[in-house]
Amino acid sequence: MSAEVRVAVIGGGAWGSYHLLAALSLERQGKAKLVGVATRTEASARALFEKYSIPTYTDYRELIATEAPDAITIATPDHLHREIALHALAQGMHVLVEKPMDVSAAGCREILALADANDLLLQVDHHKRYDPCSVDVKHQVEAGHLGTPYYGYAYMEDNIVVPTERLATWANESSPFWFLGVHQFDLMRWVTGLEAVAVLATGQRGKLSSQGVDTMDAVSATIQWTGGFTCGIDVNWILPRNFEALVNQGFRLVGSEGIVELDLQDRGSRYSFASTGTLTPNVYAFYPSIVGNEEYAGYFVEPIKHFLMNVAYLKSGGDLTRLAGTYPSGLDGLRAVEAAEAVDRSLREKRVVTIDEIRHT
């Protein structure tokens, strides 16, 4: 049986383009076949066809029925993930879904249950795990160099163009913690190997609502974990338009035997052009590969490639259980969404919310 994976991408927006480029990269290597993309409008479908010369659809169900892919990747607005994932899993297809896996823990549990029942791969694009800096920190912690984790801190802050322009049609369906905080929560959980226990959150709103986007401006969450570990996660998506990067982010971890500090925005590169002004690009995220042939690398595309290689392994007769622990799973996606729900409840009720409360709701 051929291991070439027939894959379709659901979602043709900015993030969907990374899914398409990852699939096309493996197609050029004979490891995958991009059989189509579904997007919401005729205009965007037409533009994608003209750019990539692949079948395009405005109805993902029609794409799945017509092209019969082995796997799909989902890069739609967050609140659309569940419906698409459940449909694909019911059709026997492996699924990669962008974070957050769903906008409720109950929805995540439903997706996870169907994937398990059908013995299908469910992978979540928690792409911070693929950042070389994050991978190295994980290795250092696993080697025992940090000792016992005591406390940590992470922040992630987006330029205001993200909620007001790039996500203008659905930012009011989200919040800075759902969009950004789950990245840093998953990273902290993955690096430490610990589980969240309780959350206390505060937040601010006003700037975005004054511009017609009904959502929080900023959220600060203090999270308690097993073993007495605590961490703070601060997020906002209202950085000034002239800030030198689209995303400002960092990570800090202190243990009994050491400390880790990462400036994940300023990677050491600085450009200044008459056309764009001064930029500090995150070159680890997405860059043309030195091998050429329109190949791309970086942690924006590596998770999609990893998913497709996992599907190829399964299509060749591999055992799904042997992949356990090697990729961001549906359970990992659920844990991040449980934390985001706890943050929301803490903001509403102005109290500490335990993760157990979310699990038993």
Sequence and secondary structure as in RCSB ss.txt:
>XXXX:A:sequence
MSAEVRVAVIGGGAWGSYHLLAALSLERQGKAKLVGVATRTEASARALFEKYSIPTYTDYRELIATEAPDAITIA
TPDHLHREIALHALAQGMHVLVEKPMDVSAAGCREILALADANDLLLQVDHHKRYDPCSVDVKHQVEAGHLGTPY
YGYAYMEDNIVVPTERLATWANESSPFWFLGVHQFDLMRWVTGLEAVAVLATGQRGKLSSQGVDTMDAVSATIQW
TGGFTCGIDVNWILPRNFEALVNQGFRLVGSEGIVELDLQDRGSRYSFASTGTLTPNVYAFYPSIVGNEEYAGYF
VEPIKHFLMNVAYLKSGGDLTRLAGTYPSGLDGLRAVEAAEAVDRSLREKRVVTIDEIRHT
>XXXX:A:secstr
    EEEEEE  SHHHHHHHHHHHHHHHTTSEEEEEEE SSHHHHHHHHHHH S EES HHHHHHHH  SEEEE 
S GGGHHHHHHHHHHTT EEEEESSS SSHHHHHHHHHHHHHTT  EEEE GGGGSHHHHHHHHHHHTTSS SEE
EEEEEEEEETHIIIIITTTTGGG  HIIIIIHHHHHHHHHHH   EEEEEEEEE STTGGGT  S SEEEEEEEE
GGG EEEEEEEEEE TT SSSEEEEEEEEETTEEEEEESS  S  EEETTTEEE   TTTSEE TT TT EESTT
THHHHHHHHHHHHHHTT  GGGGTTSS BHHHHHHHHHHHHHHHHHHHHTS EEHHHHHT 
